[in-house]
Amino acid sequence: MSKNWLEENANLQRSQLNSYVNNKVKRIDLDVLARICIALNVEVGDLIKLQRNKGEL
């Protein structure tokens, strides 16, 4: 699979996809996340893992 394939199958702009690929997203767009999950046939939990910093609730 390539970024071009995902861009087309998730109906994303290249800049959107690059932000996610390069971990530059400050706020996750749930619509974008849903389209990526559908294109990849995965669940959200397969893509995102909650990581807590020491001292956080």
PDB file of N, CA, C, O and CB in Angstrom:
ATOM      1  N   MET A   1       0.843  -1.172   0.000  1.00  0.00           N
ATOM      2  CA  MET A   1       0.000   0.000   0.000  1.00  0.00           C
ATOM      3  C   MET A   1       0.891   1.239   0.000  1.00  0.00           C
ATOM      4  O   MET A   1       1.967   1.253   0.599  1.00  0.00           O
ATOM      5  CB  MET A   1      -0.961  -0.004   1.217  1.00  0.00           C
ATOM      6  N   SER A   2       0.430   2.252  -0.669  1.00  0.00           N
ATOM      7  CA  SER A   2       1.186   3.501  -0.742  1.00  0.00           C
ATOM      8  C   SER A   2       0.341   4.648  -0.191  1.00  0.00           C
ATOM      9  O   SER A   2      -0.862   4.509   0.031  1.00  0.00           O
ATOM     10  CB  SER A   2       1.622   3.797  -2.201  1.00  0.00           C
ATOM     11  N   LYS A   3       1.002   5.777   0.023  1.00  0.00           N
ATOM     12  CA  LYS A   3       0.255   6.960   0.459  1.00  0.00           C
ATOM     13  C   LYS A   3      -0.732   7.374  -0.627  1.00  0.00           C
ATOM     14  O   LYS A   3      -1.829   7.843  -0.324  1.00  0.00           O
ATOM     15  CB  LYS A   3       1.218   8.130   0.794  1.00  0.00           C
ATOM     16  N   ASN A   4      -0.346   7.203  -1.890  1.00  0.00           N
ATOM     17  CA  ASN A   4      -1.263   7.546  -2.983  1.00  0.00           C
ATOM     18  C   ASN A   4      -2.531   6.703  -2.911  1.00  0.00           C
ATOM     19  O   ASN A   4      -3.637   7.211  -3.099  1.00  0.00           O
ATOM     20  CB  ASN A   4      -0.575   7.350  -4.346  1.00  0.00           C
ATOM     21  N   TRP A   5      -2.360   5.407  -2.638  1.00  0.00           N
ATOM     22  CA  TRP A   5      -3.513   4.511  -2.528  1.00  0.00           C
ATOM     23  C   TRP A   5      -4.425   4.969  -1.396  1.00  0.00           C
ATOM     24  O   TRP A   5      -5.638   5.072  -1.575  1.00  0.00           O
ATOM     25  CB  TRP A   5      -3.055   3.051  -2.294  1.00  0.00           C
ATOM     26  N   LEU A   6      -3.841   5.244  -0.232  1.00  0.00           N
ATOM     27  CA  LEU A   6      -4.640   5.660   0.921  1.00  0.00           C
ATOM     28  C   LEU A   6      -5.299   7.010   0.666  1.00  0.00           C
ATOM     29  O   LEU A   6      -6.457   7.219   1.028  1.00  0.00           O
ATOM     30  CB  LEU A   6      -3.768   5.729   2.183  1.00  0.00           C
ATOM     31  N   GLU A   7      -4.572   7.908   0.054  1.00  0.00           N
ATOM     32  CA  GLU A   7      -5.122   9.224  -0.279  1.00  0.00           C
ATOM     33  C   GLU A   7      -6.382   9.078  -1.140  1.00  0.00           C
ATOM     34  O   GLU A   7      -7.392   9.737  -0.894  1.00  0.00           O
ATOM     35  CB  GLU A   7      -4.064  10.082  -1.016  1.00  0.00           C
ATOM     36  N   GLU A   8      -6.309   8.216  -2.141  1.00  0.00           N
ATOM     37  CA  GLU A   8      -7.450   8.009  -3.034  1.00  0.00           C
ATOM     38  C   GLU A   8      -8.591   7.265  -2.339  1.00  0.00           C
ATOM     39  O   GLU A   8      -9.748   7.668  -2.449  1.00  0.00           O
ATOM     40  CB  GLU A   8      -7.011   7.239  -4.275  1.00  0.00           C
ATOM     41  N   ASN A   9      -8.275   6.189  -1.630  1.00  0.00           N
ATOM     42  CA  ASN A   9      -9.305   5.342  -1.035  1.00  0.00           C
ATOM     43  C   ASN A   9      -9.953   5.947   0.200  1.00  0.00           C
ATOM     44  O   ASN A   9     -11.078   5.582   0.543  1.00  0.00           O
ATOM     45  CB  ASN A   9      -8.720   4.019  -0.681  1.00  0.00           C
ATOM     46  N   ALA A  10      -9.275   6.857   0.869  1.00  0.00           N
ATOM     47  CA  ALA A  10      -9.853   7.534   2.029  1.00  0.00           C
ATOM     48  C   ALA A  10     -10.342   8.929   1.663  1.00  0.00           C
ATOM     49  O   ALA A  10     -10.840   9.664   2.516  1.00  0.00           O
ATOM     50  CB  ALA A  10      -8.829   7.618   3.163  1.00  0.00           C
ATOM     51  N   ASN A  11     -10.198   9.290   0.385  1.00  0.00           N
ATOM     52  CA  ASN A  11     -10.630  10.602  -0.101  1.00  0.00           C
ATOM     53  C   ASN A  11     -10.010  11.732   0.723  1.00  0.00           C
ATOM     54  O   ASN A  11     -10.708  12.596   1.254  1.00  0.00           O
ATOM     55  CB  ASN A  11     -12.161  10.705  -0.065  1.00  0.00           C
ATOM     56  N   LEU A  12      -8.675  11.699   0.813  1.00  0.00           N
ATOM     57  CA  LEU A  12      -7.934  12.701   1.577  1.00  0.00           C
ATOM     58  C   LEU A  12      -7.094  13.567   0.661  1.00  0.00           C
ATOM     59  O   LEU A  12      -6.717  13.151  -0.434  1.00  0.00           O
ATOM     60  CB  LEU A  12      -7.046  12.032   2.623  1.00  0.00           C
ATOM     61  N   GLN A  13      -6.806  14.768   1.113  1.00  0.00           N
ATOM     62  CA  GLN A  13      -5.833  15.609   0.427  1.00  0.00           C
ATOM     63  C   GLN A  13      -4.449  15.175   0.889  1.00  0.00           C
ATOM     64  O   GLN A  13      -4.284  14.694   2.010  1.00  0.00           O
ATOM     65  CB  GLN A  13      -6.082  17.137   0.710  1.00  0.00           C
ATOM     66  N   ARG A  14      -3.463  15.345   0.029  1.00  0.00           N
ATOM     67  CA  ARG A  14      -2.102  14.924   0.372  1.00  0.00           C
ATOM     68  C   ARG A  14      -1.623  15.600   1.652  1.00  0.00           C
ATOM     69  O   ARG A  14      -0.969  14.958   2.474  1.00  0.00           O
ATOM     70  CB  ARG A  14      -1.138  15.238  -0.779  1.00  0.00           C
ATOM     71  N   SER A  15      -1.932  16.876   1.838  1.00  0.00           N
ATOM     72  CA  SER A  15      -1.477  17.588   3.041  1.00  0.00           C
ATOM     73  C   SER A  15      -2.105  16.990   4.303  1.00  0.00           C
ATOM     74  O   SER A  15      -1.448  16.897   5.340  1.00  0.00           O
ATOM     75  CB  SER A  15      -1.821  19.091   2.941  1.00  0.00           C
ATOM     76  N   GLN A  16      -3.379  16.585   4.215  1.00  0.00           N
ATOM     77  CA  GLN A  16      -4.029  15.942   5.367  1.00  0.00           C
ATOM     78  C   GLN A  16      -3.314  14.648   5.717  1.00  0.00           C
ATOM     79  O   GLN A  16      -2.956  14.419   6.873  1.00  0.00           O
ATOM     80  CB  GLN A  16      -5.523  15.663   5.074  1.00  0.00           C
ATOM     81  N   LEU A  17      -3.108  13.813   4.725  1.00  0.00           N
ATOM     82  CA  LEU A  17      -2.480  12.519   4.959  1.00  0.00           C
ATOM     83  C   LEU A  17      -1.066  12.693   5.490  1.00  0.00           C
ATOM     84  O   LEU A  17      -0.662  11.989   6.416  1.00  0.00           O
ATOM     85  CB  LEU A  17      -2.463  11.691   3.675  1.00  0.00           C
ATOM     86  N   ASN A  18      -0.309  13.621   4.919  1.00  0.00           N
ATOM     87  CA  ASN A  18       1.059  13.850   5.390  1.00  0.00           C
ATOM     88  C   ASN A  18       1.087  14.285   6.852  1.00  0.00           C
ATOM     89  O   ASN A  18       1.992  13.902   7.593  1.00  0.00           O
ATOM     90  CB  ASN A  18       1.746  14.902   4.524  1.00  0.00           C
ATOM     91  N   SER A  19       0.116  15.073   7.269  1.00  0.00           N
ATOM     92  CA  SER A  19       0.053  15.496   8.672  1.00  0.00           C
ATOM     93  C   SER A  19      -0.108  14.302   9.598  1.00  0.00           C
ATOM     94  O   SER A  19       0.523  14.236  10.653  1.00  0.00           O
ATOM     95  CB  SER A  19      -1.100  16.482   8.885  1.00  0.00           C
ATOM     96  N   TYR A  20      -0.949  13.364   9.206  1.00  0.00           N
ATOM     97  CA  TYR A  20      -1.158  12.160  10.024  1.00  0.00           C
ATOM     98  C   TYR A  20       0.060  11.245   9.971  1.00  0.00           C
ATOM     99  O   TYR A  20       0.499  10.732  11.000  1.00  0.00           O
ATOM    100  CB  TYR A  20      -2.409  11.396   9.550  1.00  0.00           C
ATOM    101  N   VAL A  21       0.600  11.044   8.789  1.00  0.00           N
ATOM    102  CA  VAL A  21       1.756  10.152   8.622  1.00  0.00           C
ATOM    103  C   VAL A  21       2.961  10.669   9.400  1.00  0.00           C
ATOM    104  O   VAL A  21       3.707   9.886   9.988  1.00  0.00           O
ATOM    105  CB  VAL A  21       2.116  10.008   7.132  1.00  0.00           C
ATOM    106  N   ASN A  22       3.150  11.981   9.403  1.00  0.00           N
ATOM    107  CA  ASN A  22       4.317  12.584  10.054  1.00  0.00           C
ATOM    108  C   ASN A  22       4.052  12.995  11.502  1.00  0.00           C
ATOM    109  O   ASN A  22       4.867  13.686  12.114  1.00  0.00           O
ATOM    110  CB  ASN A  22       4.769  13.790   9.268  1.00  0.00           C
ATOM    111  N   ASN A  23       2.914  12.568  12.047  1.00  0.00           N
ATOM    112  CA  ASN A  23       2.566  12.837  13.445  1.00  0.00           C
ATOM    113  C   ASN A  23       2.564  14.337  13.759  1.00  0.00           C
ATOM    114  O   ASN A  23       3.052  14.761  14.806  1.00  0.00           O
ATOM    115  CB  ASN A  23       3.541  12.117  14.374  1.00  0.00           C
ATOM    116  N   LYS A  24       2.013  15.127  12.847  1.00  0.00           N
ATOM    117  CA  LYS A  24       1.962  16.581  13.012  1.00  0.00           C
ATOM    118  C   LYS A  24       0.552  17.086  13.323  1.00  0.00           C
ATOM    119  O   LYS A  24       0.311  18.293  13.342  1.00  0.00           O
ATOM    120  CB  LYS A  24       2.479  17.260  11.758  1.00  0.00           C
ATOM    121  N   VAL A  25      -0.367  16.169  13.564  1.00  0.00           N
ATOM    122  CA  VAL A  25      -1.758  16.539  13.834  1.00  0.00           C
ATOM    123  C   VAL A  25      -1.895  16.963  15.287  1.00  0.00           C
ATOM    124  O   VAL A  25      -1.479  16.245  16.196  1.00  0.00           O
ATOM    125  CB  VAL A  25      -2.720  15.364  13.516  1.00  0.00           C
ATOM    126  N   LYS A  26      -2.488  18.145  15.498  1.00  0.00           N
ATOM    127  CA  LYS A  26      -2.692  18.622  16.863  1.00  0.00           C
ATOM    128  C   LYS A  26      -4.063  18.206  17.380  1.00  0.00           C
ATOM    129  O   LYS A  26      -4.225  17.936  18.570  1.00  0.00           O
ATOM    130  CB  LYS A  26      -2.542  20.146  16.928  1.00  0.00           C
ATOM    131  N   ARG A  27      -5.043  18.155  16.494  1.00  0.00           N
ATOM    132  CA  ARG A  27      -6.398  17.714  16.836  1.00  0.00           C
ATOM    133  C   ARG A  27      -6.858  16.739  15.763  1.00  0.00           C
ATOM    134  O   ARG A  27      -6.834  17.043  14.571  1.00  0.00           O
ATOM    135  CB  ARG A  27      -7.390  18.930  16.958  1.00  0.00           C
ATOM    136  N   ILE A  28      -7.268  15.583  16.204  1.00  0.00           N
ATOM    137  CA  ILE A  28      -7.696  14.562  15.258  1.00  0.00           C
ATOM    138  C   ILE A  28      -9.080  14.904  14.719  1.00  0.00           C
ATOM    139  O   ILE A  28     -10.010  15.160  15.484  1.00  0.00           O
ATOM    140  CB  ILE A  28      -7.701  13.168  15.921  1.00  0.00           C
ATOM    141  N   ASP A  29      -9.202  14.906  13.414  1.00  0.00           N
ATOM    142  CA  ASP A  29     -10.483  15.094  12.748  1.00  0.00           C
ATOM    143  C   ASP A  29     -11.139  13.713  12.674  1.00  0.00           C
ATOM    144  O   ASP A  29     -10.633  12.821  11.993  1.00  0.00           O
ATOM    145  CB  ASP A  29     -10.313  15.747  11.307  1.00  0.00           C
ATOM    146  N   LEU A  30     -12.255  13.539  13.368  1.00  0.00           N
ATOM    147  CA  LEU A  30     -12.892  12.223  13.441  1.00  0.00           C
ATOM    148  C   LEU A  30     -13.370  11.730  12.086  1.00  0.00           C
ATOM    149  O   LEU A  30     -13.381  10.524  11.841  1.00  0.00           O
ATOM    150  CB  LEU A  30     -14.054  12.265  14.399  1.00  0.00           C
ATOM    151  N   ASP A  31     -13.764  12.633  11.208  1.00  0.00           N
ATOM    152  CA  ASP A  31     -14.173  12.240   9.861  1.00  0.00           C
ATOM    153  C   ASP A  31     -12.982  11.675   9.091  1.00  0.00           C
ATOM    154  O   ASP A  31     -13.106  10.652   8.418  1.00  0.00           O
ATOM    155  CB  ASP A  31     -14.781  13.439   9.105  1.00  0.00           C
ATOM    156  N   VAL A  32     -11.845  12.329   9.187  1.00  0.00           N
ATOM    157  CA  VAL A  32     -10.630  11.849   8.522  1.00  0.00           C
ATOM    158  C   VAL A  32     -10.224  10.500   9.102  1.00  0.00           C
ATOM    159  O   VAL A  32      -9.890   9.578   8.359  1.00  0.00           O
ATOM    160  CB  VAL A  32      -9.473  12.874   8.672  1.00  0.00           C
ATOM    161  N   LEU A  33     -10.253  10.384  10.413  1.00  0.00           N
ATOM    162  CA  LEU A  33      -9.894   9.129  11.065  1.00  0.00           C
ATOM    163  C   LEU A  33     -10.823   8.003  10.615  1.00  0.00           C
ATOM    164  O   LEU A  33     -10.365   6.894  10.341  1.00  0.00           O
ATOM    165  CB  LEU A  33      -9.945   9.282  12.592  1.00  0.00           C
ATOM    166  N   ALA A  34     -12.112   8.279  10.538  1.00  0.00           N
ATOM    167  CA  ALA A  34     -13.079   7.271  10.096  1.00  0.00           C
ATOM    168  C   ALA A  34     -12.799   6.837   8.663  1.00  0.00           C
ATOM    169  O   ALA A  34     -12.856   5.647   8.353  1.00  0.00           O
ATOM    170  CB  ALA A  34     -14.511   7.812  10.211  1.00  0.00           C
ATOM    171  N   ARG A  35     -12.497   7.792   7.788  1.00  0.00           N
ATOM    172  CA  ARG A  35     -12.218   7.447   6.388  1.00  0.00           C
ATOM    173  C   ARG A  35     -10.956   6.606   6.260  1.00  0.00           C
ATOM    174  O   ARG A  35     -10.898   5.695   5.435  1.00  0.00           O
ATOM    175  CB  ARG A  35     -12.082   8.715   5.544  1.00  0.00           C
ATOM    176  N   ILE A  36      -9.946   6.905   7.070  1.00  0.00           N
ATOM    177  CA  ILE A  36      -8.717   6.103   7.062  1.00  0.00           C
ATOM    178  C   ILE A  36      -9.025   4.684   7.542  1.00  0.00           C
ATOM    179  O   ILE A  36      -8.578   3.712   6.934  1.00  0.00           O
ATOM    180  CB  ILE A  36      -7.622   6.757   7.959  1.00  0.00           C
ATOM    181  N   CYS A  37      -9.780   4.567   8.620  1.00  0.00           N
ATOM    182  CA  CYS A  37     -10.136   3.245   9.155  1.00  0.00           C
ATOM    183  C   CYS A  37     -10.920   2.427   8.135  1.00  0.00           C
ATOM    184  O   CYS A  37     -10.654   1.239   7.952  1.00  0.00           O
ATOM    185  CB  CYS A  37     -10.955   3.392  10.446  1.00  0.00           C
ATOM    186  N   ILE A  38     -11.873   3.050   7.480  1.00  0.00           N
ATOM    187  CA  ILE A  38     -12.679   2.342   6.482  1.00  0.00           C
ATOM    188  C   ILE A  38     -11.808   1.890   5.319  1.00  0.00           C
ATOM    189  O   ILE A  38     -11.920   0.752   4.865  1.00  0.00           O
ATOM    190  CB  ILE A  38     -13.826   3.238   5.972  1.00  0.00           C
ATOM    191  N   ALA A  39     -10.943   2.772   4.836  1.00  0.00           N
ATOM    192  CA  ALA A  39     -10.071   2.418   3.710  1.00  0.00           C
ATOM    193  C   ALA A  39      -9.144   1.265   4.067  1.00  0.00           C
ATOM    194  O   ALA A  39      -8.878   0.399   3.233  1.00  0.00           O
ATOM    195  CB  ALA A  39      -9.246   3.630   3.274  1.00  0.00           C
ATOM    196  N   LEU A  40      -8.652   1.251   5.303  1.00  0.00           N
ATOM    197  CA  LEU A  40      -7.715   0.209   5.736  1.00  0.00           C
ATOM    198  C   LEU A  40      -8.414  -1.019   6.313  1.00  0.00           C
ATOM    199  O   LEU A  40      -7.778  -2.037   6.586  1.00  0.00           O
ATOM    200  CB  LEU A  40      -6.764   0.773   6.765  1.00  0.00           C
ATOM    201  N   ASN A  41      -9.740  -0.911   6.497  1.00  0.00           N
ATOM    202  CA  ASN A  41     -10.527  -1.996   7.092  1.00  0.00           C
ATOM    203  C   ASN A  41      -9.994  -2.365   8.479  1.00  0.00           C
ATOM    204  O   ASN A  41      -9.759  -3.534   8.785  1.00  0.00           O
ATOM    205  CB  ASN A  41     -10.513  -3.233   6.174  1.00  0.00           C
ATOM    206  N   VAL A  42      -9.810  -1.326   9.313  1.00  0.00           N
ATOM    207  CA  VAL A  42      -9.324  -1.506  10.681  1.00  0.00           C
ATOM    208  C   VAL A  42     -10.213  -0.718  11.634  1.00  0.00           C
ATOM    209  O   VAL A  42     -11.029   0.098  11.206  1.00  0.00           O
ATOM    210  CB  VAL A  42      -7.839  -1.055  10.813  1.00  0.00           C
ATOM    211  N   GLU A  43     -10.048  -0.968  12.920  1.00  0.00           N
ATOM    212  CA  GLU A  43     -10.743  -0.221  13.961  1.00  0.00           C
ATOM    213  C   GLU A  43      -9.856   0.931  14.427  1.00  0.00           C
ATOM    214  O   GLU A  43      -8.640   0.901  14.239  1.00  0.00           O
ATOM    215  CB  GLU A  43     -11.122  -1.147  15.153  1.00  0.00           C
ATOM    216  N   VAL A  44     -10.466   1.936  15.029  1.00  0.00           N
ATOM    217  CA  VAL A  44      -9.717   3.096  15.531  1.00  0.00           C
ATOM    218  C   VAL A  44      -8.600   2.657  16.476  1.00  0.00           C
ATOM    219  O   VAL A  44      -7.487   3.178  16.406  1.00  0.00           O
ATOM    220  CB  VAL A  44     -10.662   4.077  16.252  1.00  0.00           C
ATOM    221  N   GLY A  45      -8.891   1.709  17.350  1.00  0.00           N
ATOM    222  CA  GLY A  45      -7.904   1.226  18.312  1.00  0.00           C
ATOM    223  C   GLY A  45      -6.687   0.579  17.673  1.00  0.00           C
ATOM    224  O   GLY A  45      -5.642   0.454  18.312  1.00  0.00           O
ATOM    225  N   ASP A  46      -6.814   0.167  16.414  1.00  0.00           N
ATOM    226  CA  ASP A  46      -5.665  -0.389  15.699  1.00  0.00           C
ATOM    227  C   ASP A  46      -4.686   0.710  15.286  1.00  0.00           C
ATOM    228  O   ASP A  46      -3.511   0.441  15.036  1.00  0.00           O
ATOM    229  CB  ASP A  46      -6.133  -1.166  14.463  1.00  0.00           C
ATOM    230  N   LEU A  47      -5.177   1.948  15.217  1.00  0.00           N
ATOM    231  CA  LEU A  47      -4.348   3.072  14.765  1.00  0.00           C
ATOM    232  C   LEU A  47      -3.877   3.971  15.897  1.00  0.00           C
ATOM    233  O   LEU A  47      -2.814   4.586  15.804  1.00  0.00           O
ATOM    234  CB  LEU A  47      -5.112   3.896  13.772  1.00  0.00           C
ATOM    235  N   ILE A  48      -4.661   4.050  16.965  1.00  0.00           N
ATOM    236  CA  ILE A  48      -4.377   5.006  18.033  1.00  0.00           C
ATOM    237  C   ILE A  48      -4.231   4.282  19.361  1.00  0.00           C
ATOM    238  O   ILE A  48      -5.018   3.396  19.695  1.00  0.00           O
ATOM    239  CB  ILE A  48      -5.485   6.071  18.123  1.00  0.00           C
ATOM    240  N   LYS A  49      -3.229   4.669  20.096  1.00  0.00           N
ATOM    241  CA  LYS A  49      -3.016   4.123  21.429  1.00  0.00           C
ATOM    242  C   LYS A  49      -2.862   5.298  22.391  1.00  0.00           C
ATOM    243  O   LYS A  49      -2.084   6.218  22.137  1.00  0.00           O
ATOM    244  CB  LYS A  49      -1.759   3.177  21.471  1.00  0.00           C
ATOM    245  N   LEU A  50      -3.598   5.263  23.485  1.00  0.00           N
ATOM    246  CA  LEU A  50      -3.495   6.307  24.498  1.00  0.00           C
ATOM    247  C   LEU A  50      -2.211   6.115  25.282  1.00  0.00           C
ATOM    248  O   LEU A  50      -1.953   5.041  25.825  1.00  0.00           O
ATOM    249  CB  LEU A  50      -4.720   6.292  25.442  1.00  0.00           C
ATOM    250  N   GLN A  51      -1.417   7.158  25.335  1.00  0.00           N
ATOM    251  CA  GLN A  51      -0.161   7.101  26.074  1.00  0.00           C
ATOM    252  C   GLN A  51      -0.174   8.238  27.084  1.00  0.00           C
ATOM    253  O   GLN A  51      -0.214   9.411  26.711  1.00  0.00           O
ATOM    254  CB  GLN A  51       1.083   7.200  25.115  1.00  0.00           C
ATOM    255  N   ARG A  52      -0.141   7.892  28.344  1.00  0.00           N
ATOM    256  CA  ARG A  52      -0.175   8.908  29.400  1.00  0.00           C
ATOM    257  C   ARG A  52       1.244   9.243  29.836  1.00  0.00           C
ATOM    258  O   ARG A  52       2.113   8.378  29.933  1.00  0.00           O
ATOM    259  CB  ARG A  52      -1.012   8.422  30.609  1.00  0.00           C
ATOM    260  N   ASN A  53       1.443  10.515  30.092  1.00  0.00           N
ATOM    261  CA  ASN A  53       2.725  10.959  30.622  1.00  0.00           C
ATOM    262  C   ASN A  53       2.728  10.787  32.130  1.00  0.00           C
ATOM    263  O   ASN A  53       1.677  10.841  32.769  1.00  0.00           O
ATOM    264  CB  ASN A  53       3.008  12.432  30.237  1.00  0.00           C
ATOM    265  N   LYS A  54       3.878  10.584  32.684  1.00  0.00           N
ATOM    266  CA  LYS A  54       4.008  10.410  34.125  1.00  0.00           C
ATOM    267  C   LYS A  54       3.417  11.627  34.844  1.00  0.00           C
ATOM    268  O   LYS A  54       3.698  12.768  34.476  1.00  0.00           O
ATOM    269  CB  LYS A  54       5.495  10.203  34.522  1.00  0.00           C
ATOM    270  N   GLY A  55       2.608  11.381  35.857  1.00  0.00           N
ATOM    271  CA  GLY A  55       2.031  12.461  36.633  1.00  0.00           C
ATOM    272  C   GLY A  55       0.677  12.928  36.143  1.00  0.00           C
ATOM    273  O   GLY A  55       0.037  13.743  36.807  1.00  0.00           O
ATOM    274  N   GLU A  56       0.217  12.434  34.991  1.00  0.00           N
ATOM    275  CA  GLU A  56      -1.102  12.808  34.497  1.00  0.00           C
ATOM    276  C   GLU A  56      -2.145  11.886  35.087  1.00  0.00           C
ATOM    277  O   GLU A  56      -1.834  10.771  35.506  1.00  0.00           O
ATOM    278  CB  GLU A  56      -1.149  12.765  32.962  1.00  0.00           C
ATOM    279  N   LEU A  57      -3.397  12.355  35.120  1.00  0.00           N
ATOM    280  CA  LEU A  57      -4.505  11.542  35.640  1.00  0.00           C
ATOM    281  C   LEU A  57      -4.685  10.288  34.846  1.00  0.00           C
ATOM    282  O   LEU A  57      -5.572   9.489  35.147  1.00  0.00           O
ATOM    283  CB  LEU A  57      -5.792  12.326  35.640  1.00  0.00           C
TER     284      LEU A  57
END
